[in-house]
Structure formats: structure tokens, C-alpha cells
């Protein structure tokens, strides 16, 4: 019975196996090109250090002058086309934390980053900051 399964349409099965193998080789070869040493990538990375963290809030009751952000600066790593990354200024990258309505400025909050078009943010260190309310005098 097993022999009959193999011998029925043998050449069609052999052709299908060969075609599947060729397709797998083509895909794995193209995927491997990106990691080959000596091959130039079209993207470069850059670290933008010491960016100040701003606080955005739609809550009118929050006095921004009383809120302390710790740490007050973060490092952001970006990647993109060489022309865009080389022309990038630190002012072009915006780092902020956003308070939602009803959220108190107390505790850790995730850092958000806005970069120019065609520039990708690859990492933010630290990725969260601590907000503290300063005591009133």
C-alpha cells in the first residue's frame, strides 16, 4: 500500500519536491544577504544623547512647574537613510511623557518619542521616567 502511494504520480511528486526546494533556497539566500559581512546596509544608526523630556498634559489642574521628571534627559537611538540621519539635529527628535485625564503626576510613566518622517526610533534609554510632585513652599 505504501509503495502504491509513492509510485502513483511519481514524476509530479518529484517535480513538486524539486520546485519547493528551489523556492526555499531562493528565499533563504535573499534573507541571508542582509546579514552577510561586507554588504552595505541602506540604513545607518545614530545615538542622540541628552534629550530633555517634556511633559504634555491636558489636565488643567497640573502645575507643570511643580512636576519633577527624573531623569530629566534620555538617550534615543534612531536609524534611517544616511542622508536623513546625518542631517538630523537633536531638536528634530521630541521626547515627552503624556499625562492622561485623571492621571496623577506620580510614579513611572513611559517615554514617548516623535522623530521626523523616514527616521525610525530603535531604542530609548531609559524607556520610562519617574514623575514627582514638588512640595509647595
C-alpha positions in Angstrom: 0.0 0.0 0.0 2.8 2.5 0.9 4.6 1.6 -2.3 1.5 2.4 -4.3 1.2 5.8 -2.7 4.8 6.6 -3.6 4.6 5.3 -7.2 1.3 6.9 -8.1 2.1 10.2 -9.9 5.8 9.8 -9.0 7.1 12.4 -11.5 4.6 15.0 -10.4 5.6 14.5 -6.8 9.3 14.6 -7.7 8.8 17.9 -9.7 6.9 19.4 -6.7 9.6 18.5 -4.3 12.3 20.0 -6.6 10.3 23.2 -7.1 9.7 23.6 -3.3 13.4 23.1 -2.6 14.3 25.7 -5.2 11.9 28.2 -3.7 13.2 27.5 -0.2 16.8 28.1 -1.4 15.9 31.3 -3.1 14.1 32.7 -0.1 16.8 31.7 2.4 19.5 33.1 0.1 17.8 36.5 -0.2 17.1 36.7 3.6 20.8 35.9 4.2 22.0 38.7 2.0 21.1 41.3 4.7 23.4 39.8 7.2 26.4 39.0 5.0 29.6 40.7 6.1 30.8 43.4 3.6 27.3 44.1 2.3 26.3 47.7 2.9 23.1 48.4 4.5 21.0 51.2 3.2 20.2 52.3 6.8 22.6 53.7 9.5 22.1 54.2 13.2 22.8 57.1 15.4 22.5 57.9 19.1 21.1 61.2 20.1 22.1 61.7 23.7 20.9 64.0 26.4 17.4 64.9 25.0 15.2 66.7 27.5 11.9 65.1 28.5 8.9 67.3 28.2 5.6 66.8 29.9 2.3 67.0 28.0 -0.9 67.2 29.9 -4.5 68.1 29.0 -5.2 68.3 32.7 -5.5 72.0 33.7 -5.1 71.2 37.4 -1.5 70.1 37.0 1.0 72.8 37.6 3.9 71.9 35.3 6.4 73.9 37.3 5.8 71.7 40.3 6.3 68.4 38.4 9.8 67.0 38.5 10.9 64.5 35.9 13.7 62.0 36.8 15.8 61.5 34.9 15.2 64.7 33.0 17.2 63.6 29.9 17.2 60.4 27.9 19.3 58.8 25.1 17.5 57.9 21.8 18.9 55.7 19.1 17.5 56.3 15.6 18.0 54.7 12.2 17.3 55.6 8.7 18.8 56.6 5.3 22.3 58.1 5.7 21.3 61.5 4.3 18.4 61.9 6.8 20.4 60.6 9.8 23.4 62.8 9.0 21.1 65.9 8.6 19.2 65.1 11.8 19.5 67.6 14.6 18.8 66.9 18.2 16.0 69.4 18.1 14.2 67.3 15.4 13.6 64.5 17.9 11.0 65.2 20.6 10.8 63.3 23.8 7.9 63.5 26.1 5.6 61.9 28.7 1.9 62.4 28.5 -0.5 62.5 31.4 -4.0 61.3 30.6 -7.1 62.9 32.1 -7.5 61.8 35.7 -3.9 60.5 35.9 -1.8 61.9 38.7 1.8 63.0 38.1 3.2 60.4 40.4 5.1 57.3 39.6 6.8 55.9 36.5 5.4 56.9 33.1 6.5 55.6 29.6 8.6 57.9 27.5 7.3 58.6 24.0 9.4 59.8 21.1 8.5 61.6 17.9 11.1 61.6 15.1 11.0 63.1 11.6 9.5 61.1 8.7 11.6 58.3 7.4 13.6 58.1 10.7 12.9 55.1 13.0 13.4 55.1 16.7 15.2 51.9 17.6 15.7 52.4 21.4 15.1 54.8 24.3 17.1 54.7 27.5 15.6 54.9 30.0 12.2 54.0 28.5 10.3 55.3 31.5 10.8 58.3 33.8 9.6 59.0 37.3 7.3 62.0 37.9 7.2 63.6 41.3 5.2 66.5 42.6 7.4 69.0 44.2 6.2 70.3 47.6 4.7 73.7 47.8 6.7 76.3 49.6 
